[in-house]
Amino acid sequence: MPDSKYRGLSDQQISAIKRDEKMMELLRDPKLFLGIRNGYFNLYFQGASTGKCSILDTGGLKIKTHCKYLGTGGNGYQTISQGDFPSRLDKILSSIQNHQKSGKGWEEKNVQQALLMANNRNADSVWYCVDMEYTQQRQSSDEPCYGRFDIVALSRIPDAKGQHQVALIELKVDSGSYNSKLPKEIQRQIEDGTFSIDRCEVGLGSGIIGHLADFYRFERAGHFSQLREEICQILSTKHKLGFSVPCAGIRPDKIATQPFFYFLTLCTNISSCKATMCRYLGADGYTRLATYNAKRVLGSTFLDRENYRFLFAPQKFYEASPVNILEDSCVEELCYRTET
């Protein structure tokens, strides 16, 4: 059974991958992002996984790709041989594009990878995006999962204390997905004053409240300590595969013990997104607040946390060059404590 506290590839697995020249070419493809997992890796294209690539005991690779990208029908996964995967990749990429055009909810995934890769091409960016589609590893599926982050980034240069900062980024495209659709039982508890985030173990949706709650519970449960180790393992694995990555030899003790949680919205209209965000936060000075806003549901202290940041940028600013994901001159921060 894989170690639930490990996120990387063994030296034996790395050697097996490096012996396959065609696979190494794919790993270097600028359209694809290499996501290091627990004993396997994913290759992402426009935010979708082209395949889960596992290393067999024989040294070969086994790739599992969703049937919808292979045109074979069904909802499961199909195993592709190591030799067939490179030749079928163009078909998989085309199918992903067609699937995203016909479906909903893919815009953020597409933008997420484009932004990440544009940032990493800029060696002068303050941040290096280590991972995307990060999911907290658990001992079993029964264990709550509060660690789901669109992008995990590490500061390239340490601060005055010699610590590298970590940014856990939730990406939104405009304000349409700010709303958290709270379960009816949670709404009832809020109305009668019995709700407490410290006693709540259920998910609170994928909107602002849900993410704030999950960030809080992820940090409170001490999971960030494991993530610090995983960041080191991912960077080490990519370095051993021959990729040029910053901080390749970094140790967990050189990473700050508290992360920053960023909500980054790419906006058609920044002023409108800011105002909508304030209504969902329950910020002072705003009328027409959301019925279930963060201040009401989670408490006013959530709005005072210094490591929670709300950023806004023009849509497709990542198409400019160079890109500095959280520090770009076009990125605006919401000063909701005083903004009216």
PEKA-V214732 format. One record per residue. RES is the residue in one small letter. PHI is phi as a letter, one per 20 degrees, with the letter a starting at -180 (none if undefined). D_FIRST is the distance of its C-alpha to the first C-alpha in Angstrom with 1 decimal. Layout:
# PEKA-V214732
RES,PHI,D_FIRST
RES,PHI,D_FIRST
This chain:
# PEKA-V214732
m,none,0.0
p,f,3.8
d,f,6.5
s,f,8.6
k,d,11.6
y,c,11.5
r,b,13.4
g,a,14.4
l,d,14.3
s,f,14.3
d,g,17.8
q,f,17.0
q,f,15.9
i,f,19.0
s,f,21.2
a,f,20.2
i,f,21.1
k,f,24.3
r,f,25.5
d,e,25.7
e,f,29.0
k,f,29.0
m,f,25.6
m,f,26.8
e,f,29.9
l,f,28.0
l,f,26.1
r,e,29.5
d,f,31.1
p,f,32.8
k,e,32.2
l,d,28.4
f,d,26.1
l,e,22.9
g,d,20.2
i,f,17.4
r,c,14.0
n,e,10.4
g,n,10.3
y,b,13.0
f,b,16.4
n,d,19.0
l,d,22.7
y,e,24.9
f,c,28.5
q,l,30.7
g,n,27.8
a,d,26.1
s,e,23.0
t,f,24.3
g,r,20.8
k,e,17.1
c,d,16.9
s,d,13.8
i,d,14.2
l,f,14.0
d,f,13.8
t,f,17.6
g,o,18.1
g,e,19.1
l,d,18.2
k,c,17.4
i,d,18.9
k,d,18.8
t,c,22.0
h,f,23.5
c,g,26.2
k,f,28.8
y,e,28.7
l,d,29.2
g,m,32.1
t,e,30.6
g,n,30.8
g,n,28.4
n,d,25.9
g,e,22.6
y,d,21.1
q,d,22.2
t,e,20.5
i,d,22.8
s,f,23.0
q,g,23.0
g,f,26.8
d,e,27.7
f,g,26.1
p,g,28.7
s,f,31.5
r,e,30.4
l,f,29.6
d,g,33.2
k,f,33.1
i,f,29.9
l,f,31.5
s,f,34.7
s,f,33.0
i,f,31.3
q,f,34.7
n,f,36.4
h,f,33.8
q,f,34.2
k,f,38.0
s,e,38.0
g,d,35.6
k,d,35.6
g,n,33.5
w,e,32.7
e,g,35.3
e,f,33.3
k,f,30.3
n,f,32.7
v,f,34.5
q,g,31.4
q,f,30.3
a,f,34.0
l,f,34.6
l,g,31.5
m,f,32.3
a,f,36.0
n,f,35.3
n,f,33.1
r,f,35.9
n,e,38.2
a,f,37.7
d,e,40.0
s,f,38.0
v,f,37.3
w,d,33.7
y,d,30.9
c,e,28.5
v,e,25.0
d,b,23.1
m,c,23.9
e,l,22.3
y,f,20.2
t,c,18.0
q,g,16.7
q,e,13.0
r,c,12.3
q,f,10.3
s,b,11.5
s,f,14.2
d,f,16.7
e,f,16.8
p,g,19.8
c,d,19.4
y,d,22.4
g,d,21.3
r,c,22.3
f,c,24.5
d,f,26.4
i,b,26.8
v,d,25.6
a,c,28.3
l,c,29.1
s,f,32.7
r,f,33.7
i,d,36.1
p,f,35.6
d,e,38.1
a,f,40.8
k,e,38.3
g,n,36.1
q,d,33.4
h,e,31.8
q,e,31.7
v,d,29.0
a,d,30.1
l,d,28.0
i,d,30.0
e,d,30.6
l,d,32.8
k,c,35.5
v,d,38.1
d,l,41.3
s,d,41.4
g,f,40.6
s,d,37.1
y,f,38.1
n,f,38.5
s,e,35.7
k,e,36.2
l,f,35.6
p,g,34.8
k,g,38.1
e,f,37.0
i,f,36.4
q,g,39.8
r,f,41.4
q,f,40.0
i,f,41.3
e,f,44.7
d,e,45.1
g,m,43.9
t,d,40.9
f,f,38.1
s,b,36.1
i,f,33.2
d,f,31.9
r,d,31.6
c,e,30.4
e,d,26.7
v,e,27.4
g,f,27.6
l,d,31.1
g,n,31.1
s,d,30.8
g,e,34.2
i,f,35.4
i,f,35.0
g,g,31.4
h,f,30.4
l,g,32.4
a,f,30.8
d,f,27.2
f,g,28.1
y,f,29.5
r,f,26.6
f,f,24.1
e,f,26.2
r,f,27.2
a,f,23.6
g,n,23.0
h,f,20.4
f,f,22.6
s,g,21.7
q,f,18.1
l,f,19.7
r,g,22.0
e,f,19.2
e,f,17.7
i,g,21.2
c,f,21.5
q,f,18.3
i,f,19.5
l,f,23.0
s,f,22.0
t,f,19.9
k,f,22.9
h,f,25.3
k,f,23.7
l,f,23.8
g,o,27.5
f,e,28.1
s,e,30.7
v,c,29.2
p,f,30.8
c,l,29.4
a,f,26.9
g,d,26.8
i,f,26.9
r,d,25.3
p,g,24.2
d,f,27.4
k,e,29.5
i,d,28.3
a,g,30.3
t,e,28.8
q,c,30.0
p,e,29.4
f,d,32.1
f,d,31.6
y,d,33.7
f,d,34.9
l,d,36.4
t,d,38.6
l,e,40.2
c,d,43.6
t,f,46.4
n,c,48.5
i,f,47.2
s,f,49.8
s,f,48.9
c,f,45.2
k,f,46.0
a,f,48.2
t,f,45.7
m,g,43.0
c,f,45.4
r,f,46.1
y,f,42.4
l,f,42.1
g,n,45.3
a,f,46.9
d,f,50.4
g,n,53.3
y,d,51.9
t,e,53.3
r,l,51.6
l,f,48.3
a,f,45.4
t,g,45.6
y,d,42.1
n,e,42.0
a,f,39.7
k,f,42.4
r,f,43.1
v,f,39.6
l,d,37.8
g,o,40.8
s,f,43.0
t,f,40.9
f,f,38.3
l,e,41.0
d,d,41.7
r,f,38.3
e,f,39.0
n,e,35.5
y,d,35.8
r,c,37.7
f,c,39.1
l,d,40.1
f,c,42.0
a,b,42.8
p,f,44.7
q,g,42.8
k,m,41.9
f,f,42.8
y,f,39.9
e,e,42.0
a,f,44.3
s,b,43.7
p,e,42.5
v,d,40.1
n,c,39.2
i,g,36.7
l,d,37.7
e,d,40.8
d,g,42.8
s,f,46.4
c,e,46.3
v,e,43.5
e,d,45.1
e,e,43.7
l,e,44.6
c,e,46.6
y,f,46.4
r,f,47.8
t,c,51.2
e,f,51.2
t,c,53.6
